[in-house]
């Protein structure tokens, strides 16, 4: 008689959900050790019969959108990122490194939402803040420090989904904050809290409650050491908005950006100042990234970067010193290391500024991280000035992408960047040729083909990095 075939076991990673037919000590997808365990056997697919519908289908033009309009949170910088505010029934996922200020931000949002809702007749007045990582007393101490004590803000320390659903029935909130989803578990799913199955089950139930009752739900998510959101990637697909809270832990500046937003743009950036008394929005953060000085210093250059649609004026600093090591050091802070190495190679090959025997240190001011290619030209001018001990004018900015052939390429939004620089008092600018064009694509009329005036600034258009070096160090 033929032997009956046994079902093959399946193993799944608890961090990312990667599956394999045999057990391994290290996940083949996220490279995490000790997270692969045997998964429950899958049940065969069943045929689902048609059932009753919750509401009949309607023509799209007859759907009422008034209930889905966004409502301000009270923090203008957060409203800018969300596209106007929070939407009833929406589910938001906020991720960030430990200690970055996620709980402080959401506690202030919860307090402001509970205060504002009391002035709106006919709407629930309560906000529920659920903490699974801290005790209620610890959250209360933080609320006292930041001034987030209101009558409409309810606090619960729970780590069981059924208890949270009970609090929702009792409080009837308009806003629910869960800090964090990795600490919430349910007996209806296998595994420990924070695992793939648990996170998926908890998130599905909270999303269902949000859609049925019109509650805005904010979930706090942990991040891995690589900076990605921990847990299954399915979580990011289920929610409506995914926000990242960023910043240097040793700096007061915090930035929040949306990588997914079903109700607004994904190219906006919100800036905040985190202090002992709470977190406040920074509507004009450009001054944080500049060093105010009376005299020019070699090795510094100012540029304008676009974070979403917001122009930010930032300063790049460089120091070139004689190296006593066989392999000179290349240290960067706030800039992409590979991009810095490329710019150094272009300076050596195309402009004959060799630094193979010098240590090169490059940094940004204020802890801001510049990842845009428009920073290349300012980086090259800063390094070149530091190598020859020649300072640029304090009223000059530079922006443009540097190619391997030594050319300077056009970057988007040049006119918006120049307007921001002119607002802060800069008088000269070095930009790629063709940056200043009218709406129809025709260039502006100018007496000098290499010099024009825009927003009260003298703008010098260049074709190559060598030409940029010549005009930059001769500018007044």
Helices and strands as residue ranges (DSSP letters): E 11-13, E 19-20, E 36-38, G 60-62, G 66-68, H 76-82, E 91-96, H 102-117, E 127-131, H 136-146, E 153-157, H 161-171, E 175-179, G 181-183, H 196-213, E 216-221, H 234-238, E 241-246, E 253-261, E 269-275, E 278-281, G 285-289, E 300-307, E 310-322, E 330-333, H 337-350, E 358-364, G 373-375, H 376-388, E 396-398, E 401-402, E 408-409, H 414-423, E 428-432, E 451-454, E 457-462, H 465-473
